[in-house]
Amino acid sequence: MSLLDVQTVPRMFKVRQEFPRPEPLDIPATVAAQIASVQDRLQPNARVAVTVGSRGIANFREIVRAVLDALTAAGVHPFILPAMGSHGGATPEGQKRILADYGITEETMGVPIEAAMATREVGRTADGVRAFTSAVALEADGIVVLNRVKPHTDYFSRTLGSGLIKMMVVGMGKHDGAANFHRTAVHRGYEETLRMLGRVVLREAPILFGIGLVEHQYHDTARIEAVRPEDIEAREAELFAEAAALLPKLPFDDADLLVVDQIGKNISGGGMDPNVIGRHAHHYSTLLQNVLEVTPFIRRIYVRGLTPETHGNAIGVGLADAVHVRLAEAMDAESTFVNVRTSLTLHNAKMPMHFPNDRAALAGLLDSLALPDPAQARVMRIRHTLDLAQLELSEAFAAGVGTREDLTVLSEPAEWGFAGDDLLDLA
């Protein structure tokens, strides 16, 4: 295959999506007020576990520190429980390393991090499905369940996704709980399994309250709310609806090629959010026609690399059609395979064809689209699926952009910027 002929590549221009932007939250004050609203749940000198997961949550370090400070001010002794199922290679060291990437350490937070992976069965559902919870959490006087609420990466429900219930079942369940959940869910369904196991954990584990986080389209915090245990299931549905309405999306639902600079566990549980790319953990098609009637429909996806924070976990790479060779070389097979075996989404670890550089990748993928004129391809480029406020579009989108009040053009169409045969980073 010859290298890319610049005459056949669509020129690109920068745009900004204009999402509604709420007033910024005063995080310490908001957290303090929310914990004050449930302070009757806290007993003086109680030892309290606070769940901290593996996702790249907005303002994560500041929120965690504010929660710990507010709990300490309320007279209890908090500690951090890494609550991330099988992530970090399902080892205490790996899970602490993930937290350190977010600046969450014993030194910065001023509290212990207890990362042991041991679990105990806390109870069973009516039909005998076992529920597991971290042994460390169960030895505490109480548990504060902290997590972001948002649609799950396989969008299995319109009322329940990633949030407080999933954190109780999967995150607090460590590797045992995560594996047990997924093995049950493939037969019973994700939502039913989460709800029935979540009710067992709520009944049997010392849950003090939840703290639900909601983010808006600029990947910033829109809401921080303390939720009493008896209200978690109902209130999470309302927070889910708010989060789903605020989920950032690509500006167009049909594209020939999406270039993604980075994927990783800190970006999404699936490496890149399937709700953004239209390819889900259990199915997608590479046909050029939208036979599955998915939205958005993207014919080809090219991924250029992994985030440093994912530590080689390349889950989601199987959703791409091609990758840069550096991604293939950076993949940590062990941590990736532990993750996909636990979630039973094996094709998410399949390595697609990889190219020696970006120039060759663009040439190959544009050729695979069988277009009469590759220069007219509908191409989008993003940093990653959490950052959709600013992106690049090809000239084929220009007419559509001109009719959209929610899109602001930031540059004139220009040739792709290369340093040698690899693309320059998005400005």
C-alpha positions, 0 to 999 in steps of 0.5 A: 500500500502506498503512503497517503496522497494528500490530494485524496484526504479530506481537509479538516476544520475545527469546531466547538459544540456549544452545550449549555454550561451550568454555573460551576459548583463550589465543591467543598461547600456542596459536599459539606452541605450534602453530608450535613444533610445525612449527618444523623447516619454518622456515629462519632468515631465510626470507621467509615469506608469511602468507595473510590473507583477507576474512572476519570471522573471530573474534579475527582481528586477534589471531590474525594478530598472534600468527602474525606474532609467533611466526614472527618469534620463530622467526627468519623474516621474515613478511609479509602476503599478502591472499588473497581472490580477487576481493574488494575489487574485485580491486584491491590497494588494495581488498584492503588496505582490507578488511584495514584494516577488521579492524585489520590494517595494516602499522602494527598488524602490524609487517610489510609487506602485499604486495597485488599481484594478479599471478599465475603458473601453477604447474602443471596437473592431469593433464587440463590444468586450470591452477593459479594462485598469487600471484606475490608468494607464489611469490617468498617462501621459504615460505607459511603458509596461514592460514584458518578451516575451515567449510562452504562457503556452497553446502555442496557437500561433507560433507568439504570447504568453506572452509578451507586448500585453498580458500585455496590455490586461490582466495585465493592465486590472486587474481582469476585463480585465483578465476575459473579455479576457478569456471569449472572447478567449474561443469563439474567440481564444486566438490569435485573442482576444489578437490581437484585444483587444491589438489594442484597448489598443494601440489606446486608452491608453497612451502607450509610449513604451514597454520594451520586455525581452527575457531569455535564457535556463539558466533563465537569461536575453538574451535581453532587448529592447525598442519598439515603440507603432507602432512597438509592434505587428510586433517586438513582433513576432520576439522576440517571435521567439527568445524566443521560440528558447531559451525555455529550455526543458527536455532532453528527450521527453518520460518519465514514471515519472517526479518528480517536487519539486515545482510549483507556479505562480512565475514559470509559469502562469500555476504553471508549464510550459505546454511547458515543461511538455507536459500537457496543460491547457485545455487537457491531457491524463493519458493513458500510450500511447501517444494518443494525440501525445504530446511532451514531453510525460510524463505518470505520474507527481508528485509534491512535493510542492508550492513555497513560492512566490505563496502564496498558489495559486496552479494553475496547481496542476490539471496537476499533477497525485499526490502530497505530502500532504503538497501541499494540505495543503498549497493550498489557495483555494480562490486565486487558484479558483479566478485564474482558474475562471478568466482563465476558466481553472477549472481543473487546480485547481483539487486536485489529489490524495495526499500521506503522503510522497515522499516514498509512492508517488514514490511507488504508481506512479511506481506501476501505470505504470504497468511496468515489472520492476519498476527499469527500469522506465524512471524517471526525477526529476527537481526543477521546470520548470524554472530550467532545466539546472541541473536535475536527470535522472534514469539509463534507460536514461544512454545509451541515455545520452552517445550519447549526446554532450549536456549532461554532467554526474555529478554523478554516479547512486545512490539510492534516498536520503531520510530524513525519508520518504521524499526526500532530496532537489536537490543539 
